[in-house]
Protein backbone atom coordinates (compact mmCIF):
# COMPACT_ATOMS: atom_id res chain seq x y z
CA UNK A 1 0.00 0.00 0.00
CA UNK A 2 1.01 3.58 -0.52
CA UNK A 3 0.87 6.04 2.40
CA UNK A 4 -2.42 7.44 1.10
CA UNK A 5 -3.91 3.97 0.61
CA UNK A 6 -2.94 2.95 4.14
CA UNK A 7 -4.37 6.15 5.55
CA UNK A 8 -7.65 5.58 3.71
CA UNK A 9 -7.81 2.02 5.05
CA UNK A 10 -7.14 3.20 8.62
CA UNK A 11 -9.94 5.76 8.33
CA UNK A 12 -12.31 3.08 7.03
CA UNK A 13 -11.37 0.56 9.74
CA UNK A 14 -11.54 3.01 12.65
CA UNK A 15 -15.11 3.90 11.66
CA UNK A 16 -16.04 0.25 11.14
CA UNK A 17 -14.59 -0.76 14.54
CA UNK A 18 -15.76 2.28 16.51
CA UNK A 19 -12.23 3.48 17.33
CA UNK A 20 -11.25 7.01 18.32
CA UNK A 21 -7.62 7.76 17.38
CA UNK A 22 -5.66 10.16 19.57
CA UNK A 23 -2.30 11.44 18.31
CA UNK A 24 0.13 13.38 20.47
CA UNK A 25 1.70 16.27 18.59
CA UNK A 26 5.11 14.53 18.69
CA UNK A 27 3.83 11.89 16.27
CA UNK A 28 4.72 11.81 12.58
CA UNK A 29 2.62 13.97 10.30
CA UNK A 30 1.13 11.00 8.40
CA UNK A 31 -0.19 9.68 11.74
CA UNK A 32 -1.71 13.06 12.67
CA UNK A 33 -3.65 13.02 9.42
CA UNK A 34 -5.66 9.92 10.40
CA UNK A 35 -6.33 10.99 14.01
CA UNK A 36 -9.65 12.17 15.39
CA UNK A 37 -7.87 14.43 17.88
CA UNK A 38 -4.34 15.88 17.97
CA UNK A 39 -2.80 17.71 20.92
CA UNK A 40 -1.06 17.53 24.28
CA UNK A 41 -1.49 14.38 26.36
CA UNK A 42 -4.00 15.46 29.00
CA UNK A 43 -6.18 17.41 26.56
CA UNK A 44 -6.37 14.26 24.44
CA UNK A 45 -7.51 12.23 27.47
CA UNK A 46 -10.30 14.70 28.11
CA UNK A 47 -11.45 14.58 24.49
CA UNK A 48 -11.44 10.79 24.56
CA UNK A 49 -13.66 10.80 27.65
CA UNK A 50 -16.26 12.86 25.78
CA UNK A 51 -16.04 10.90 22.53
CA UNK A 52 -18.81 8.34 21.88
CA UNK A 53 -16.45 5.58 20.70
CA UNK A 54 -16.13 2.29 22.58
CA UNK A 55 -12.39 1.98 21.85
CA UNK A 56 -9.64 4.58 22.09
CA UNK A 57 -6.26 4.25 20.42
CA UNK A 58 -3.50 6.41 21.93
CA UNK A 59 -0.67 7.16 19.51
CA UNK A 60 1.81 8.23 22.14
CA UNK A 61 3.50 6.69 25.17
CA UNK A 62 2.32 4.53 28.06
CA UNK A 63 1.55 7.14 30.73
CA UNK A 64 -0.70 8.94 28.21
CA UNK A 65 -2.66 5.77 27.51
CA UNK A 66 -2.97 5.17 31.26
CA UNK A 67 -4.44 8.65 31.72
CA UNK A 68 -6.96 7.91 28.98
CA UNK A 69 -7.98 4.73 30.82
CA UNK A 70 -8.31 6.59 34.13
CA UNK A 71 -10.68 9.12 32.58
CA UNK A 72 -12.50 6.50 30.45
CA UNK A 73 -12.56 3.35 32.62
CA UNK A 74 -15.41 1.76 30.67
CA UNK A 75 -13.69 2.06 27.31
CA UNK A 76 -11.16 -0.25 25.73
CA UNK A 77 -7.89 1.69 25.55
CA UNK A 78 -5.04 0.69 23.23
CA UNK A 79 -1.46 1.92 23.15
CA UNK A 80 -0.18 1.94 19.58
CA UNK A 81 3.15 0.32 20.53
CA UNK A 82 3.55 -1.47 23.85
CA UNK A 83 7.25 -0.60 23.98
CA UNK A 84 6.58 3.13 23.92
CA UNK A 85 7.41 4.31 27.42
CA UNK A 86 8.58 7.63 28.84
CA UNK A 87 11.97 7.71 30.62
CA UNK A 88 10.91 10.70 32.71
CA UNK A 89 7.62 9.13 33.79
CA UNK A 90 9.42 5.92 34.73
CA UNK A 91 12.43 7.42 36.53
CA UNK A 92 10.81 7.20 39.97
CA UNK A 93 8.96 4.25 41.49
CA UNK A 94 6.23 4.29 44.10
CA UNK A 95 8.46 3.13 46.98
CA UNK A 96 10.93 5.93 46.32
CA UNK A 97 8.14 8.50 46.50
CA UNK A 98 6.76 6.97 49.71
CA UNK A 99 10.22 7.28 51.23
CA UNK A 100 10.54 10.91 50.13
CA UNK A 101 7.15 11.71 51.65
CA UNK A 102 8.20 10.23 54.98
CA UNK A 103 11.42 12.26 54.90
CA UNK A 104 9.50 15.46 54.05
CA UNK A 105 6.12 15.16 55.78
CA UNK A 106 5.34 18.89 55.53
CA UNK A 107 5.60 18.94 51.71
CA UNK A 108 2.67 18.74 49.31
CA UNK A 109 3.44 16.37 46.43
CA UNK A 110 2.78 17.87 43.00
CA UNK A 111 3.07 15.45 40.10
CA UNK A 112 3.62 16.48 36.51
CA UNK A 113 1.09 14.63 34.36
CA UNK A 114 4.10 12.83 32.83
CA UNK A 115 4.10 10.20 35.58
CA UNK A 116 2.86 6.64 35.83
CA UNK A 117 -0.62 5.96 37.17
CA UNK A 118 0.95 4.06 40.07
CA UNK A 119 3.01 7.10 41.09
CA UNK A 120 -0.03 9.38 40.87
CA UNK A 121 -1.74 7.35 43.61
CA UNK A 122 0.79 8.80 46.12
CA UNK A 123 0.51 12.42 44.93
CA UNK A 124 -1.66 15.27 46.16
CA UNK A 125 -2.32 17.00 42.83
CA UNK A 126 -1.34 16.72 39.17
CA UNK A 127 -0.32 19.56 36.87
CA UNK A 128 0.38 20.01 33.18
CA UNK A 129 3.14 22.21 31.81
CA UNK A 130 0.58 24.88 30.99
CA UNK A 131 -1.34 24.73 34.30
CA UNK A 132 1.47 24.16 36.82
CA UNK A 133 2.02 27.79 37.81
CA UNK A 134 -1.68 28.57 38.17
CA UNK A 135 -2.37 25.49 40.27
CA UNK A 136 0.65 25.73 42.56
CA UNK A 137 -0.12 29.38 43.29
CA UNK A 138 -3.54 28.28 44.56
CA UNK A 139 -2.22 25.60 46.90
CA UNK A 140 -2.29 26.63 50.57
CA UNK A 141 0.90 24.67 51.21
CA UNK A 142 4.16 26.60 51.21
CA UNK A 143 6.38 23.55 50.70
CA UNK A 144 6.16 21.74 47.35
CA UNK A 145 7.74 18.41 46.43
CA UNK A 146 7.65 18.61 42.63
CA UNK A 147 8.09 15.39 40.65
CA UNK A 148 9.48 14.12 38.38
CA UNK A 149 10.96 16.95 36.26
CA UNK A 150 13.31 19.41 38.01
CA UNK A 151 13.57 21.54 34.86
CA UNK A 152 9.86 22.23 34.67
CA UNK A 153 9.98 22.61 38.45
CA UNK A 154 12.68 25.30 38.24
CA UNK A 155 10.63 27.14 35.62
CA UNK A 156 7.58 27.06 37.92
CA UNK A 157 9.58 28.08 41.01
CA UNK A 158 10.66 31.34 39.40
CA UNK A 159 7.00 32.26 38.99
CA UNK A 160 6.03 31.12 42.51
CA UNK A 161 8.66 32.86 44.68
CA UNK A 162 6.61 32.48 47.85
CA UNK A 163 6.88 28.66 47.71
CA UNK A 164 9.69 26.36 48.82
CA UNK A 165 10.44 23.68 46.23
CA UNK A 166 12.10 20.30 46.57
CA UNK A 167 13.19 18.47 43.40
CA UNK A 168 14.51 15.04 42.51
CA UNK A 169 17.24 14.45 39.94
CA UNK A 170 16.03 13.51 36.48
CA UNK A 171 13.92 14.99 33.73
CA UNK A 172 13.18 14.43 30.06
CA UNK A 173 16.36 13.19 28.36
CA UNK A 174 15.16 14.47 24.99
CA UNK A 175 14.63 18.06 26.15
CA UNK A 176 17.51 17.99 28.61
CA UNK A 177 19.95 17.15 25.81
CA UNK A 178 19.66 20.63 24.29
CA UNK A 179 22.32 23.09 25.45
CA UNK A 180 22.85 26.82 25.80
CA UNK A 181 25.70 26.50 23.29
CA UNK A 182 23.23 25.14 20.72
CA UNK A 183 20.99 28.12 21.43
CA UNK A 184 23.83 30.55 20.75
CA UNK A 185 24.71 28.74 17.52
CA UNK A 186 21.08 28.68 16.35
CA UNK A 187 20.55 32.38 17.11
CA UNK A 188 23.78 33.18 15.29
CA UNK A 189 22.60 31.27 12.21
CA UNK A 190 19.09 32.76 12.38
CA UNK A 191 19.41 36.21 14.00
CA UNK A 192 15.85 37.22 13.09
CA UNK A 193 14.25 34.12 14.59
CA UNK A 194 12.44 33.86 17.91
CA UNK A 195 13.40 30.96 20.18
CA UNK A 196 10.40 28.98 21.48
CA UNK A 197 11.14 26.22 24.00
CA UNK A 198 9.41 23.74 26.25
CA UNK A 199 10.05 24.26 30.00
CA UNK A 200 11.30 20.67 30.19
CA UNK A 201 14.51 22.12 28.73
CA UNK A 202 17.31 22.97 31.16
CA UNK A 203 17.07 26.37 32.92
CA UNK A 204 20.11 27.54 30.94
CA UNK A 205 18.16 27.03 27.70
CA UNK A 206 14.81 28.30 28.97
CA UNK A 207 16.36 31.55 30.21
CA UNK A 208 17.54 32.35 26.67
CA UNK A 209 14.13 31.76 25.07
CA UNK A 210 11.78 34.42 23.78
CA UNK A 211 8.92 32.17 24.92
CA UNK A 212 8.57 29.01 27.00
CA UNK A 213 5.42 26.93 27.13
CA UNK A 214 3.70 23.62 26.47
CA UNK A 215 3.78 22.10 23.00
CA UNK A 216 0.35 23.51 22.17
CA UNK A 217 1.32 26.91 23.55
CA UNK A 218 4.48 26.93 21.41
CA UNK A 219 2.42 26.16 18.30
CA UNK A 220 -0.18 28.80 19.16
CA UNK A 221 2.56 31.37 19.77
CA UNK A 222 4.07 30.71 16.34
CA UNK A 223 0.65 30.96 14.68
CA UNK A 224 -0.28 34.25 16.38
CA UNK A 225 3.11 35.96 16.21
CA UNK A 226 3.96 38.54 13.56
CA UNK A 227 7.48 37.10 13.40
CA UNK A 228 8.40 35.08 10.32
CA UNK A 229 11.19 32.85 11.67
CA UNK A 230 11.31 30.58 14.72
CA UNK A 231 13.78 28.24 16.38
CA UNK A 232 11.84 25.38 17.99
CA UNK A 233 13.21 23.94 21.23
CA UNK A 234 11.12 20.84 21.60
CA UNK A 235 10.66 17.52 19.75
CA UNK A 236 11.62 18.03 16.13
CA UNK A 237 8.26 16.81 14.83
CA UNK A 238 6.84 20.19 15.90
CA UNK A 239 9.13 21.92 13.42
CA UNK A 240 7.65 19.74 10.68
CA UNK A 241 4.03 20.23 11.75
CA UNK A 242 4.41 24.02 11.94
CA UNK A 243 6.02 24.05 8.49
CA UNK A 244 2.93 22.30 7.11
CA UNK A 245 0.51 24.61 8.93
CA UNK A 246 2.36 27.85 8.29
CA UNK A 247 4.27 27.53 5.01
CA UNK A 248 4.71 31.30 4.84
CA UNK A 249 6.93 31.14 7.95
CA UNK A 250 10.30 29.45 8.56
CA UNK A 251 10.96 26.97 11.36
CA UNK A 252 14.33 25.61 12.48
CA UNK A 253 15.01 22.85 15.04
CA UNK A 254 17.14 23.97 17.97
CA UNK A 255 18.91 20.61 17.91
CA UNK A 256 18.98 17.83 15.33
CA UNK A 257 19.11 15.41 18.28
CA UNK A 258 15.81 16.46 19.87
CA UNK A 259 13.95 13.31 18.88
CA UNK A 260 11.81 11.23 21.24
CA UNK A 261 12.55 7.68 20.16
CA UNK A 262 9.64 6.32 22.18
CA UNK A 263 7.19 8.56 20.33
CA UNK A 264 8.72 7.54 17.01
CA UNK A 265 7.94 3.87 17.68
CA UNK A 266 4.44 4.63 16.45
CA UNK A 267 4.22 4.56 12.66
CA UNK A 268 1.37 4.54 10.19
CA UNK A 269 1.90 0.77 9.91
CA UNK A 270 1.49 0.22 13.68
CA UNK A 271 -1.68 2.32 13.64
CA UNK A 272 -2.98 0.18 10.79
CA UNK A 273 -2.24 -2.97 12.81
CA UNK A 274 -4.16 -1.55 15.77
CA UNK A 275 -7.31 -0.66 13.88
CA UNK A 276 -7.40 -4.02 12.07
CA UNK A 277 -7.08 -5.89 15.39
CA UNK A 278 -3.59 -7.33 15.01
CA UNK A 279 -1.48 -4.82 16.95
CA UNK A 280 -1.27 -2.51 19.92
CA UNK A 281 -1.48 -3.27 23.63
CA UNK A 282 -4.64 -2.97 25.69
CA UNK A 283 -4.14 -0.87 28.82
CA UNK A 284 -5.55 -2.48 31.95
CA UNK A 285 -5.38 -0.88 35.40
CA UNK A 286 -6.80 -2.19 38.66
CA UNK A 287 -9.61 -0.28 40.34
CA UNK A 288 -7.52 0.98 43.28
CA UNK A 289 -4.86 2.41 40.99
CA UNK A 290 -7.43 4.16 38.82
CA UNK A 291 -9.23 5.63 41.83
CA UNK A 292 -6.01 6.77 43.49
CA UNK A 293 -4.62 8.35 40.33
CA UNK A 294 -7.92 10.01 39.46
CA UNK A 295 -8.03 11.69 42.86
CA UNK A 296 -5.05 13.95 42.09
CA UNK A 297 -6.24 14.50 38.49
CA UNK A 298 -9.65 15.61 39.78
CA UNK A 299 -7.95 18.07 42.13
CA UNK A 300 -6.02 19.50 39.17
CA UNK A 301 -9.28 20.05 37.33
CA UNK A 302 -10.87 21.75 40.35
CA UNK A 303 -7.92 24.14 40.64
CA UNK A 304 -7.65 25.11 37.04
C-alpha positions as CSV (number, residue, x, y, z in Angstrom):
1,X,0.0,0.0,0.0
2,X,1.0,3.6,-0.5
3,X,0.9,6.0,2.4
4,X,-2.4,7.4,1.1
5,X,-3.9,4.0,0.6
6,X,-2.9,2.9,4.1
7,X,-4.4,6.2,5.6
8,X,-7.7,5.6,3.7
9,X,-7.8,2.0,5.0
10,X,-7.1,3.2,8.6
11,X,-9.9,5.8,8.3
12,X,-12.3,3.1,7.0
13,X,-11.4,0.6,9.7
14,X,-11.5,3.0,12.6
15,X,-15.1,3.9,11.7
16,X,-16.0,0.2,11.1
17,X,-14.6,-0.8,14.5
18,X,-15.8,2.3,16.5
19,X,-12.2,3.5,17.3
20,X,-11.2,7.0,18.3
21,X,-7.6,7.8,17.4
22,X,-5.7,10.2,19.6
23,X,-2.3,11.4,18.3
24,X,0.1,13.4,20.5
25,X,1.7,16.3,18.6
26,X,5.1,14.5,18.7
27,X,3.8,11.9,16.3
28,X,4.7,11.8,12.6
29,X,2.6,14.0,10.3
30,X,1.1,11.0,8.4
31,X,-0.2,9.7,11.7
32,X,-1.7,13.1,12.7
33,X,-3.6,13.0,9.4
34,X,-5.7,9.9,10.4
35,X,-6.3,11.0,14.0
36,X,-9.6,12.2,15.4
37,X,-7.9,14.4,17.9
38,X,-4.3,15.9,18.0
39,X,-2.8,17.7,20.9
40,X,-1.1,17.5,24.3
41,X,-1.5,14.4,26.4
42,X,-4.0,15.5,29.0
43,X,-6.2,17.4,26.6
44,X,-6.4,14.3,24.4
45,X,-7.5,12.2,27.5
46,X,-10.3,14.7,28.1
47,X,-11.4,14.6,24.5
48,X,-11.4,10.8,24.6
49,X,-13.7,10.8,27.6
50,X,-16.3,12.9,25.8
51,X,-16.0,10.9,22.5
52,X,-18.8,8.3,21.9
53,X,-16.4,5.6,20.7
54,X,-16.1,2.3,22.6
55,X,-12.4,2.0,21.9
56,X,-9.6,4.6,22.1
57,X,-6.3,4.2,20.4
58,X,-3.5,6.4,21.9
59,X,-0.7,7.2,19.5
60,X,1.8,8.2,22.1
61,X,3.5,6.7,25.2
62,X,2.3,4.5,28.1
63,X,1.6,7.1,30.7
64,X,-0.7,8.9,28.2
65,X,-2.7,5.8,27.5
66,X,-3.0,5.2,31.3
67,X,-4.4,8.6,31.7
68,X,-7.0,7.9,29.0
69,X,-8.0,4.7,30.8
70,X,-8.3,6.6,34.1
71,X,-10.7,9.1,32.6
72,X,-12.5,6.5,30.4
73,X,-12.6,3.3,32.6
74,X,-15.4,1.8,30.7
75,X,-13.7,2.1,27.3
76,X,-11.2,-0.2,25.7
77,X,-7.9,1.7,25.5
78,X,-5.0,0.7,23.2
79,X,-1.5,1.9,23.1
80,X,-0.2,1.9,19.6
81,X,3.2,0.3,20.5
82,X,3.6,-1.5,23.9
83,X,7.3,-0.6,24.0
84,X,6.6,3.1,23.9
85,X,7.4,4.3,27.4
86,X,8.6,7.6,28.8
87,X,12.0,7.7,30.6
88,X,10.9,10.7,32.7
89,X,7.6,9.1,33.8
90,X,9.4,5.9,34.7
91,X,12.4,7.4,36.5
92,X,10.8,7.2,40.0
93,X,9.0,4.2,41.5
94,X,6.2,4.3,44.1
95,X,8.5,3.1,47.0
96,X,10.9,5.9,46.3
97,X,8.1,8.5,46.5
98,X,6.8,7.0,49.7
99,X,10.2,7.3,51.2
100,X,10.5,10.9,50.1
101,X,7.2,11.7,51.6
102,X,8.2,10.2,55.0
103,X,11.4,12.3,54.9
104,X,9.5,15.5,54.1
105,X,6.1,15.2,55.8
106,X,5.3,18.9,55.5
107,X,5.6,18.9,51.7
108,X,2.7,18.7,49.3
109,X,3.4,16.4,46.4
110,X,2.8,17.9,43.0
111,X,3.1,15.4,40.1
112,X,3.6,16.5,36.5
113,X,1.1,14.6,34.4
114,X,4.1,12.8,32.8
115,X,4.1,10.2,35.6
116,X,2.9,6.6,35.8
117,X,-0.6,6.0,37.2
118,X,0.9,4.1,40.1
119,X,3.0,7.1,41.1
120,X,0.0,9.4,40.9
121,X,-1.7,7.4,43.6
122,X,0.8,8.8,46.1
123,X,0.5,12.4,44.9
124,X,-1.7,15.3,46.2
125,X,-2.3,17.0,42.8
126,X,-1.3,16.7,39.2
127,X,-0.3,19.6,36.9
128,X,0.4,20.0,33.2
129,X,3.1,22.2,31.8
130,X,0.6,24.9,31.0
131,X,-1.3,24.7,34.3
132,X,1.5,24.2,36.8
133,X,2.0,27.8,37.8
134,X,-1.7,28.6,38.2
135,X,-2.4,25.5,40.3
136,X,0.7,25.7,42.6
137,X,-0.1,29.4,43.3
138,X,-3.5,28.3,44.6
139,X,-2.2,25.6,46.9
140,X,-2.3,26.6,50.6
141,X,0.9,24.7,51.2
142,X,4.2,26.6,51.2
143,X,6.4,23.5,50.7
144,X,6.2,21.7,47.4
145,X,7.7,18.4,46.4
146,X,7.6,18.6,42.6
147,X,8.1,15.4,40.6
148,X,9.5,14.1,38.4
149,X,11.0,17.0,36.3
150,X,13.3,19.4,38.0
151,X,13.6,21.5,34.9
152,X,9.9,22.2,34.7
153,X,10.0,22.6,38.4
154,X,12.7,25.3,38.2
155,X,10.6,27.1,35.6
156,X,7.6,27.1,37.9
157,X,9.6,28.1,41.0
158,X,10.7,31.3,39.4
159,X,7.0,32.3,39.0
160,X,6.0,31.1,42.5
161,X,8.7,32.9,44.7
162,X,6.6,32.5,47.9
163,X,6.9,28.7,47.7
164,X,9.7,26.4,48.8
165,X,10.4,23.7,46.2
166,X,12.1,20.3,46.6
167,X,13.2,18.5,43.4
168,X,14.5,15.0,42.5
169,X,17.2,14.4,39.9
170,X,16.0,13.5,36.5
171,X,13.9,15.0,33.7
172,X,13.2,14.4,30.1
173,X,16.4,13.2,28.4
174,X,15.2,14.5,25.0
175,X,14.6,18.1,26.1
176,X,17.5,18.0,28.6
177,X,20.0,17.2,25.8
178,X,19.7,20.6,24.3
179,X,22.3,23.1,25.5
180,X,22.9,26.8,25.8
181,X,25.7,26.5,23.3
182,X,23.2,25.1,20.7
183,X,21.0,28.1,21.4
184,X,23.8,30.5,20.7
185,X,24.7,28.7,17.5
186,X,21.1,28.7,16.3
187,X,20.6,32.4,17.1
188,X,23.8,33.2,15.3
189,X,22.6,31.3,12.2
190,X,19.1,32.8,12.4
191,X,19.4,36.2,14.0
192,X,15.8,37.2,13.1
193,X,14.2,34.1,14.6
194,X,12.4,33.9,17.9
195,X,13.4,31.0,20.2
196,X,10.4,29.0,21.5
197,X,11.1,26.2,24.0
198,X,9.4,23.7,26.2
199,X,10.1,24.3,30.0
200,X,11.3,20.7,30.2
201,X,14.5,22.1,28.7
202,X,17.3,23.0,31.2
203,X,17.1,26.4,32.9
204,X,20.1,27.5,30.9
205,X,18.2,27.0,27.7
206,X,14.8,28.3,29.0
207,X,16.4,31.6,30.2
208,X,17.5,32.3,26.7
209,X,14.1,31.8,25.1
210,X,11.8,34.4,23.8
211,X,8.9,32.2,24.9
212,X,8.6,29.0,27.0
213,X,5.4,26.9,27.1
214,X,3.7,23.6,26.5
215,X,3.8,22.1,23.0
216,X,0.3,23.5,22.2
217,X,1.3,26.9,23.6
218,X,4.5,26.9,21.4
219,X,2.4,26.2,18.3
220,X,-0.2,28.8,19.2
221,X,2.6,31.4,19.8
222,X,4.1,30.7,16.3
223,X,0.6,31.0,14.7
224,X,-0.3,34.3,16.4
225,X,3.1,36.0,16.2
226,X,4.0,38.5,13.6
227,X,7.5,37.1,13.4
228,X,8.4,35.1,10.3
229,X,11.2,32.9,11.7
230,X,11.3,30.6,14.7
231,X,13.8,28.2,16.4
232,X,11.8,25.4,18.0
233,X,13.2,23.9,21.2
234,X,11.1,20.8,21.6
235,X,10.7,17.5,19.7
236,X,11.6,18.0,16.1
237,X,8.3,16.8,14.8
238,X,6.8,20.2,15.9
239,X,9.1,21.9,13.4
240,X,7.6,19.7,10.7
241,X,4.0,20.2,11.8
242,X,4.4,24.0,11.9
243,X,6.0,24.1,8.5
244,X,2.9,22.3,7.1
245,X,0.5,24.6,8.9
246,X,2.4,27.9,8.3
247,X,4.3,27.5,5.0
248,X,4.7,31.3,4.8
249,X,6.9,31.1,7.9
250,X,10.3,29.4,8.6
251,X,11.0,27.0,11.4
252,X,14.3,25.6,12.5
253,X,15.0,22.9,15.0
254,X,17.1,24.0,18.0
255,X,18.9,20.6,17.9
256,X,19.0,17.8,15.3
257,X,19.1,15.4,18.3
258,X,15.8,16.5,19.9
259,X,14.0,13.3,18.9
260,X,11.8,11.2,21.2
261,X,12.5,7.7,20.2
262,X,9.6,6.3,22.2
263,X,7.2,8.6,20.3
264,X,8.7,7.5,17.0
265,X,7.9,3.9,17.7
266,X,4.4,4.6,16.4
267,X,4.2,4.6,12.7
268,X,1.4,4.5,10.2
269,X,1.9,0.8,9.9
270,X,1.5,0.2,13.7
271,X,-1.7,2.3,13.6
272,X,-3.0,0.2,10.8
273,X,-2.2,-3.0,12.8
274,X,-4.2,-1.6,15.8
275,X,-7.3,-0.7,13.9
276,X,-7.4,-4.0,12.1
277,X,-7.1,-5.9,15.4
278,X,-3.6,-7.3,15.0
279,X,-1.5,-4.8,17.0
280,X,-1.3,-2.5,19.9
281,X,-1.5,-3.3,23.6
282,X,-4.6,-3.0,25.7
283,X,-4.1,-0.9,28.8
284,X,-5.6,-2.5,32.0
285,X,-5.4,-0.9,35.4
286,X,-6.8,-2.2,38.7
287,X,-9.6,-0.3,40.3
288,X,-7.5,1.0,43.3
289,X,-4.9,2.4,41.0
290,X,-7.4,4.2,38.8
291,X,-9.2,5.6,41.8
292,X,-6.0,6.8,43.5
293,X,-4.6,8.3,40.3
294,X,-7.9,10.0,39.5
295,X,-8.0,11.7,42.9
296,X,-5.0,13.9,42.1
297,X,-6.2,14.5,38.5
298,X,-9.6,15.6,39.8
299,X,-8.0,18.1,42.1
300,X,-6.0,19.5,39.2
301,X,-9.3,20.0,37.3
302,X,-10.9,21.7,40.3
303,X,-7.9,24.1,40.6
304,X,-7.6,25.1,37.0
